[in-house]
Amino acid sequence: MKQFHFRLERLLRLKESERRQRVTALAEKRRCLDECEEALVAAQRAFDTLRESYISEAGRPTSPAILMMAQYAMTAAQRRITERAEAVGTATGEVEQARDHLIEKSREVDILERLRRKQWEEHTRDENRRDQNQIDAIAVQQYALRSCSRSDSSVDD
């Protein structure tokens, strides 16, 4: 049987390598998104803790300087939450973009794998057809030899 050779094997290997790189990139983007989400949750907890502490202090007499510091701390905490939320949004967009790139590369690899499978099936079918033709030719030759040997033996009688 003749050895099968897929002409686009190098391209397939290259696309598979690119797909693996996209999987790695997606995992990295997902990890960054998880870290951003954790930072957002931590900032929200810090804000809630700060707010609760100022609410518990609300009944006590305080100076204007302490109130100004409290207001500044609350504003800073809200700013951190906003920054973290923006980071989460950016990271989410990057994850979606990485996922889209992975899907694109996966489609390219799937197309090449289907093409290779189709060519393999054609190769196998052609080889089976050649084998069957050889078997048929041998069977015809054997039949012809038997026919000739029978007709020769009947002429000799």
N, C-alpha and C positions, 0 to 999 in steps of 0.2 A: 504494500500500500504506500502510495506517495505521501510524503510528509506534508501536513497542512501548514500553510504560511499565510498569516493575516498581514496584509500590506500596511495597515494602519496601526500596527502593534505599538510602535514608538509613540504615536500620537495618543493612543489609549493610555499608555503608561504615564505620559505627561499630564493628561487630563485627570487621571486618578491621583497623581501627586498633587495637582492643584486642588482637587477636592479635599484631600487630607489636610492641606494647608488651610482651606476654608473652614473645615471642621475645627481645627485648632484655633483659628481666628475667632470663630463663633464662641467657642468655649471661653476664650480670653475676654471677649466682649461681655459675655454672660456673667463672668466672675466680676468684672468691673461694675456691671449693673447691680449685682448683689451687694457689692461693697457700698455703692451709692445709696441703695435702698436702706442698708443698715445705718449709714451715716444720717440719713433723713430721719429714720426712726429714733436714733439717739438724740438728734437735735430737737425733735418734737417732745421727747421725754424730758430733756433739759428745760425746754420752754415751759412744759407743764409743771415741772418741779419748781421752777422759778416763780411761776404764776401762783402756785399754791402757797409758797412761802410768803409772797407779798399779800395774798388774801388773808392769811392767818395773822399777819402783822397789821392789817388794815384798822383794827379797832384800837391799837395803841397810838399814843401821840408820837409823831415823828417830825423831824426837821425838814425844811424844804430841800436841803442838800441831799438827804437820804431819799426823798421822793424823786429828785432829779436823777440820782444814781439808779434807782429802781426803774424809772422810765427808760433810761439809756440801756440798762441791761435787758429789759423787755424788747426794746427796738433791735438791739444787736441779736438777740435770740431769734426774733422774727426774721431778720435778714439772713441768718444762718439757715433757717428753715427754707426760705425762698431760694437761696443759693443751692441747697441740697436738692430741692425739688427740680430746679433747672438742670442740675447735673443728672438726676434720674431721667428726666425727659431726653436729654442728649444721649445718655447711655442706652435708653430704650430705642431711640432712633438708630444708633449704631448697631444694636443687636438685630433689629429688623433688616438693616442694610446687609449685615453679615449673613443673615439667614437667606435673604434673597440671592446673594452671591453663591451661597452653598447650593441652593436649589438649582441655580443656573448651571453650575459645574456638574451637579449630579445628573441633570438632564443630558448634558453633553456626554458624560461617561456612559449613561444608559443607552444613548443612541449608538455609540461606538460598540458597546457590548452586544446590542441586538444585531448590529451589522456583522460583527464577528461570528455570532451564533448562526446567523443566516448563511454566511459564507462557509462555516463549518458543516452545516447541514447539506449545502450544495456539494461541497467537497466529498462528504461521505456518500451522498447519493451517486455522484459520478464514479467514485471508486467502486461502489457496489455494482453499478451498471457495468463497468469494465470487467469486474470479476465474473459477473453473470454472463457476459458475452464470451469470456474465455472458457467458462464452464460449458456454455452452449456449443462453442466451436469444438471443444474436445469431445463432447457427446456426439456431435455430427460426424466427426472423424472416426470415432469408435463405431458408430452405426454403419458408416460407409465401409470400414474395414471388415466388419462382420458380414455385411451384405456381399462384399466381394469374395470373402473367404467361403461363404455358403454357396455362392454361384460357382466358384471354382471347384468346390467339392462335388457339386451336382453335375458338372460337366465331366469330371473325372470318372464318374460312375458309369 
